[in-house]
């Protein structure tokens, strides 16, 4: 039976900080994905190997890893599309728990920084929404929170900023583009949410397993919204007039 060689990163921070790659030989089966190979190692060779997975259907986002240096889902990456020797390591944007498992819990803290949907005052219910408005934000709701876009974002990996990252940028966009949303998040975009740190490299949308156009359809429109809020003279005048009328 044909075999493949898989190099898996091993490290337990509770024991030491000297991580290393360990080689394993795994029998190849038809239609095999990287997750199958890693699970074979865990079940048949080294049960101490730690990994995270759930659905094996590319829907839960749990099995994120860097495969041959590229952020991917292990369950969606076929071994016959890679080199004969495969390297698997954890995503590097988050603290390591053990082996291939990282702590992504800070994303829940980021979620709490984003103001939730709030209907416009006086909006009649049930909402009557044009299909074009539904379609525009529906793309962002395909996100499975695998955080591969967060991992590949160099701002998150290399700089200490308050940037919320690509995954949460599309969350903000899905709210801002809802025609019945009554919150103006524009002042927060380049402030508390740090969107100004993104320099549009598009690396996030290149690794998205759902094919979401993160940069083109979410980040760029949100950056334009932030710029308009700060520099558009008509919008600034309108805000000044609204503040004046509310003071009366």
N, C-alpha and C positions, 0 to 999 in steps of 0.2 A: 504494500500500500504506500502511495506517495506521502511524504511528510513535508511539513513546512517548519521553519525555525522562527520562533517568536521570542523577541527580547522584551521582557516586561520589567518596568521600573518597580523596585522594591524598596520601601523605606517605612519605618515605624518611628515617628518623632518621639514617642514615649520612651524608646530605647536608645536611639542615636539619630544624629542628623546627617549621617553619611549614606545617602541613598546610592543604589547601584542597580545596574540592569542584570537580569538573570536570564539565561537562554533555556528554552524548552523546545523539544521536538514534538510536534502534534500531527497526528494522521489527518490527511485532507479528505473531506467528504464533498460530494457534489452540492453546490449552492452554499457552501460554508461562508459565514461572515466572521469578522474578527471577534465578535462576542462569543461565538461558538468555540473558537480556539482558546480564548482566555478562560471560559468556563470549563473546557476540557482540562486545562492545567489545574484549575481549582478543585475539580471533582476527582481527578485521577492521579495527579502528580504532587501537588502542593496545596493542601486544604487551608493553609494559613494565608493564602493570597486573598487580599481584600479588594472587592470591586462592587460597583453599584449598578444594578440593572432592574428592570421591571417587566415591561411589556414585550420586548423584542419585536416591536412593530413600528418603531420610529415615531411613537406617539407620546411617550412619557418624558423623553429627554434625559433619562437617568444615566445612560451609559456614555456620556460625553468623555472623550479622551483625545490625546494627541497621537495620531497614528502616522508614523513616518514623518513626524514633525508638523503635521497639519491637523487642526482641530476638526474632528469628525464624530459621528455617532458610531459606536462599535457595531451596533446591530444593523446598520445600513451600509457598512463597508465590506464588500466581498473580497475575500482573500485572493481570488484569481484576477483581481484588478490591480494588485499590488506586486511588489517585488517578492522574490522567493523568501527573503528574510524580512520579517515585519518587526517594527519597534513600536511599542505601546507605552505611553507615559500619561500621567494625569494632566488635566488642564492646569495651567500655571498661574492663572489670575487670582486663584484663591488658596487659602492655607490648606496644607496637606493634613489629612487625618491619618491615612495609612495607605500605602501602595497606590492604587488608582482612585482612591476615594478622597474627595476634597470637601471643604466646608463652604457651602454656597449660601449660608443662612443670612449673610448681610444683605442679600437681595430683598429680604422681607423688610429690613429697615429702610431700604431705598423706596420700596413700595409705599411706605407710610409717609414719605416726604412728598408724594404726589397727591394733590387735592383730588378727591374722588368726584365722580360725576354728580352734578347737581342741576336739576332742571331749571330752565329759565323761569323767572317770575311770570306768573300768568299763563304759562304754557298749558294749552288744553290737553287733556288726556282722554283716551289713549292718543299717543303721539301719531301724527300723520307725517311720514317722512318720505321724500322722493327716493326712488331706487338708486339714483346716482350717488346720493349721500350714504346709503347703506353699503353700496359696493366699495366706495372709497375707503372706508375704515374696516371693512370685513377682512381685507388682506392681513391686517395687523393681528387679528384675533386667531390667526392660524398658528401663532407662536406657541411652541411646546415647552418653552423655558428650559432649553438645554444649556443655555448660557455659553454656547460656542462663540457667539458674536462678542460677548463680554471678554472671553478669553483672548480672542485675537486682537482686541482693541489695544493699541499701543499706549493710549492715554491711561487706561486702567492699569496696564501691566508695568509701565515705566515711570509714571508720574503720580505724585501725591496730590490729587485734585478732588473736587467735589462732584466731578462729572458722573452722572447717573449711568451712563453707558448705553449702547445701542438697544438692548432689550427694553429698557425703561423709556427710552426716547420714543419707541413706537407705542408704548403705553400712553404717554402724554399725547402723542399725535392722534391716537384713536379717540381720546376724550375731546381734544380740541376740534376735531373734525366732525364731531357729533352735532348735528344741527340744533338739537334741543339742549345742549350743554350751556349752562349759564355762568361758568367761571372763566375769567380771563387769566390764563397762566403765563401770559407773555412776560410780565415782570420777573417771573421766576426762572425763565429759560436760561438766560446767561448769568443769573445770580445763583440762587440756591441749587438749581439743577445742573449748572455747569456746562450747558450745551455749547458755549463758546469755545471750549477746549477741543471740540471735535474739528479736525481739519479735512474732513471729507476724503479719506483715502479709499473708502468703499470696501475695505477688507472685511467688514462685518457682514455685508450682504453676500459676499463671495462664499462664505462658509455656512450660510443659513441652510439647514436641511429642508426647510419648507419653501425656499425660493422667494422669501419676502424681500422686496426691494427696500431695505431698511434705510439706506442713504438717500436714494432718489425720491421715495414717496413719503418718508417720515422726517428724517433729520434735516434735509435741505428745506422743506416747507416750514418746519419749526424754527430753523435759524432765520429764515426770511421773516417769520412772524415776530421774532424777537427784535430784529433790526428795525422793522416797521414801527414797532411799539416805541422804540427809543428815539428814532430819528425822523419819522414821517411827520412833517409839520402840521398836516391836517389832523392826524390822530392826536398829536399833542394838544392842539387847540381844542379839539372835541373833549378831551379829558379835562382840560382847564375849565371849559364851560360847564361840564357836568358837575365838577367840584363846586363851582360857583353857585349853581342852581340848588345843589343839595345843602349848601350852607345856609341858604335862605329858608 
